[in-house]
Amino acid sequence: MSAGPSFEQARDELEQIVRKLEDGNTTLDEAIGLWERGEQLHALCRAQLDQAEARVAELLRRMDDAADKP
């Protein structure tokens, strides 16, 4: 089981962070903390997207291999 949030949970939290930063009602310290958390979530989402892309590429390769066999 995954230790961190799912892609969808991370994306939703990242969207909330963006809204909080855009509303301008955070202190400097809060904004810095939110920014740092946003960077963590972005990295998590990017890694999960990279993994999904690799899985799709592998599935496409398998389909191509299967289509080439008589």
Phi and psi restraints in degrees (value plus and minus 20) as a CYANA .aco file:
   2 SER   PHI     -90.6   -50.6
   2 SER   PSI     118.9   158.9
   3 ALA   PHI    -101.0   -61.0
   3 ALA   PSI     -47.8    -7.8
   4 GLY   PHI    -124.7   -84.7
   4 GLY   PSI    -195.0  -155.0
   5 PRO   PHI     -90.4   -50.4
   5 PRO   PSI     137.1   177.1
   6 SER   PHI     -88.5   -48.5
   6 SER   PSI     148.2   188.2
   7 PHE   PHI     -76.3   -36.3
   7 PHE   PSI     -66.2   -26.2
   8 GLU   PHI     -84.5   -44.5
   8 GLU   PSI     -60.1   -20.1
   9 GLN   PHI     -85.1   -45.1
   9 GLN   PSI     -62.8   -22.8
  10 ALA   PHI     -84.6   -44.6
  10 ALA   PSI     -63.0   -23.0
  11 ARG   PHI     -81.0   -41.0
  11 ARG   PSI     -64.9   -24.9
  12 ASP   PHI     -83.2   -43.2
  12 ASP   PSI     -62.6   -22.6
  13 GLU   PHI     -85.0   -45.0
  13 GLU   PSI     -59.6   -19.6
  14 LEU   PHI     -82.6   -42.6
  14 LEU   PSI     -60.1   -20.1
  15 GLU   PHI     -83.4   -43.4
  15 GLU   PSI     -59.0   -19.0
  16 GLN   PHI     -84.1   -44.1
  16 GLN   PSI     -60.4   -20.4
  17 ILE   PHI     -82.5   -42.5
  17 ILE   PSI     -64.9   -24.9
  18 VAL   PHI     -79.1   -39.1
  18 VAL   PSI     -64.8   -24.8
  19 ARG   PHI     -80.7   -40.7
  19 ARG   PSI     -63.6   -23.6
  20 LYS   PHI     -82.8   -42.8
  20 LYS   PSI     -61.5   -21.5
  21 LEU   PHI     -88.7   -48.7
  21 LEU   PSI     -56.0   -16.0
  22 GLU   PHI     -93.5   -53.5
  22 GLU   PSI     -47.5    -7.5
  23 ASP   PHI     -93.9   -53.9
  23 ASP   PSI     -36.9     3.1
  24 GLY   PHI      55.0    95.0
  24 GLY   PSI      -7.9    32.1
  25 ASN   PHI    -120.6   -80.6
  25 ASN   PSI       2.9    42.9
  26 THR   PHI    -129.1   -89.1
  26 THR   PSI     131.7   171.7
  27 THR   PHI     -94.1   -54.1
  27 THR   PSI     148.7   188.7
  28 LEU   PHI     -79.9   -39.9
  28 LEU   PSI     -65.8   -25.8
  29 ASP   PHI     -82.0   -42.0
  29 ASP   PSI     -62.0   -22.0
  30 GLU   PHI     -83.5   -43.5
  30 GLU   PSI     -62.4   -22.4
  31 ALA   PHI     -82.9   -42.9
  31 ALA   PSI     -61.0   -21.0
  32 ILE   PHI     -84.5   -44.5
  32 ILE   PSI     -63.8   -23.8
  33 GLY   PHI     -82.0   -42.0
  33 GLY   PSI     -62.3   -22.3
  34 LEU   PHI     -84.2   -44.2
  34 LEU   PSI     -61.9   -21.9
  35 TRP   PHI     -80.4   -40.4
  35 TRP   PSI     -65.1   -25.1
  36 GLU   PHI     -82.4   -42.4
  36 GLU   PSI     -63.0   -23.0
  37 ARG   PHI     -84.0   -44.0
  37 ARG   PSI     -59.4   -19.4
  38 GLY   PHI     -80.3   -40.3
  38 GLY   PSI     -59.9   -19.9
  39 GLU   PHI     -83.4   -43.4
  39 GLU   PSI     -60.6   -20.6
  40 GLN   PHI     -82.3   -42.3
  40 GLN   PSI     -65.5   -25.5
  41 LEU   PHI     -86.0   -46.0
  41 LEU   PSI     -59.3   -19.3
  42 HIS   PHI     -80.9   -40.9
  42 HIS   PSI     -64.9   -24.9
  43 ALA   PHI     -82.9   -42.9
  43 ALA   PSI     -61.1   -21.1
  44 LEU   PHI     -83.0   -43.0
  44 LEU   PSI     -66.6   -26.6
  45 CYS   PHI     -82.1   -42.1
  45 CYS   PSI     -64.1   -24.1
  46 ARG   PHI     -80.7   -40.7
  46 ARG   PSI     -63.8   -23.8
  47 ALA   PHI     -83.5   -43.5
  47 ALA   PSI     -61.9   -21.9
  48 GLN   PHI     -87.4   -47.4
  48 GLN   PSI     -57.8   -17.8
  49 LEU   PHI     -86.3   -46.3
  49 LEU   PSI     -60.0   -20.0
  50 ASP   PHI     -81.8   -41.8
  50 ASP   PSI     -61.7   -21.7
  51 GLN   PHI     -84.0   -44.0
  51 GLN   PSI     -62.9   -22.9
  52 ALA   PHI     -83.8   -43.8
  52 ALA   PSI     -61.2   -21.2
  53 GLU   PHI     -81.7   -41.7
  53 GLU   PSI     -62.0   -22.0
  54 ALA   PHI     -84.6   -44.6
  54 ALA   PSI     -60.0   -20.0
  55 ARG   PHI     -84.3   -44.3
  55 ARG   PSI     -63.3   -23.3
  56 VAL   PHI     -83.8   -43.8
  56 VAL   PSI     -62.8   -22.8
  57 ALA   PHI     -80.3   -40.3
  57 ALA   PSI     -61.0   -21.0
  58 GLU   PHI     -85.2   -45.2
  58 GLU   PSI     -62.6   -22.6
  59 LEU   PHI     -82.6   -42.6
  59 LEU   PSI     -61.4   -21.4
  60 LEU   PHI     -84.4   -44.4
  60 LEU   PSI     -59.2   -19.2
  61 ARG   PHI     -82.4   -42.4
  61 ARG   PSI     -64.1   -24.1
  62 ARG   PHI     -81.8   -41.8
  62 ARG   PSI     -60.1   -20.1
  63 MET   PHI     -83.4   -43.4
  63 MET   PSI     -62.8   -22.8
  64 ASP   PHI     -83.2   -43.2
  64 ASP   PSI     -62.7   -22.7
  65 ASP   PHI     -81.7   -41.7
  65 ASP   PSI     -63.4   -23.4
  66 ALA   PHI     -86.2   -46.2
  66 ALA   PSI     -57.3   -17.3
  67 ALA   PHI     -90.3   -50.3
  67 ALA   PSI     -47.7    -7.7
  68 ASP   PHI     -99.4   -59.4
  68 ASP   PSI     -36.6     3.4
  69 LYS   PHI    -102.4   -62.4
  69 LYS   PSI     120.8   160.8
